[in-house]
């Protein structure tokens, strides 16, 4: 990662939206964000940053949903069955 860093700031006037200032961003991160925003998606840097944030939150929520679903599908085991499993080093029964 480059040692060169710069500050990024985003403001939206008049709409009551959040203003985010991110100081000390590595230069290569900022350059990649600008490149991705402009060349690949035709967005502003602010729009691209918001897209990435929204995607991260959505992905995390989907991961948690899948974990809960899988957890609910697991068979219930008794304490004795769990103890046996642990004694075997977690190997299949």
Secondary structure as UniProt FT lines:
FT   STRAND          5..10
FT   STRAND          20..26
FT   HELIX           27..35
FT   HELIX           36..40
FT   HELIX           45..73
FT   HELIX           79..87
FT   TURN            88..89
//
